[in-house]
Amino acid sequence: MLGTIHRYEQGQIKLDTLLNNLEALSQCVEDAPEDWLAALQAEMGTLNQTYAAACIHDEGSRKAGGKQMLELTSEEYENVCEALTKIKDLISAQTDRAD
């Protein structure tokens, strides 16, 4: 999953693809503490809200220009970066716990 996040950060995949992968992760993680899952889902909620807001303001320009990638405002970008940092920390902590 860290590789998928890195691919998003490098612009290789779109935010909706990342969200789908995170959703799949949250559904298949076994033996994760409830507080870990709650923290993951909270950060996923931030990403989903940011994605929804970006879709609303970006819809007109996407139709006009046929863009592939969703354009984020600076605030949306900061929200995504902060959420991804927390998600990476959660994944690393869970991985360390499993070792």
N, C-alpha and C positions, 0 to 999 in steps of 0.2 A: 504494500500500500504506500510505503514511503516513496517508492519508485514512481507510482502513479501521481502522487502529489508533486514530485520533482518534474514530471512531464508537464503537468499543468503550469508550474512555475516557469518552465522554459517555453511555454506557448505551444506545446505540441498537442495538447488536448484542450477541449472546451470545459468550461465550468460545469455545465450540465452532465458531461461525461464523468467528471470527478465526483459530482454529487451522487450519481448512480453507483459508482464504485464504493463510495463511503456507505451508502445505504446497504449495499450487499455485505460489506464488512460488518456493519452493526447487526445484521440479521444472522450472520454465521459465526460470530465469536462465541466460543463456548467457554464456560468457567470464568468469564470476566466478572469482576465485582460489579454490583449494581451501581455503585457510585461512579465507576469508570464508564459504564454504558451511559449513565445519565449525563456525564460531562461530555462524552463524545456526541450524544444527541443534541446537547445544548449548542455545541459549536456547529454541528450540522444545521441546526435551526438558524443560526446566524448566516451561514452560507446560503441557505435556501431563501431567507428574507432578502439578502443582498442580491441574489440572482433574480428574484421576482421584481425587485425595484429596478434593477438594471434593464430587465426585459421591457418594462413599461416605458422608461425614458428612451430606450434605444430602438424601439420598434419602428419608428418613422425613418430613422436614418438607415436601418438595416434594409427596409423595403426599397429605399431610394438607391442605396449603394451596393446592395447585394453582399454585404460583409459576411464573413464566416464567423469571426470571433465577436463576442459581446464586448462592447466598450463600457468600462466601469468609470464612474467618477472617481476623483481622488479619495473621497470618503469611503466609497464602496471598496476601492482597492485596499485601503487601510484595514477595513473590516475583514476582508478576505485574508489578507496577510496575517492579521492577528489571530483569526480563527484557525488558519492552517498551522501557525506556530504552535498553538495549543493542541491541535490534533496530532501533530508530529510528536510533541512531548508525551501525549497520552499513549500513542502507539509504541513509542520507545519504552515507556515505563511498563507497558503490558508485555512487551517482548522481553525486557529484562526480568520481569516477574516469572516468565515462563522458563527462563534458562536455569 
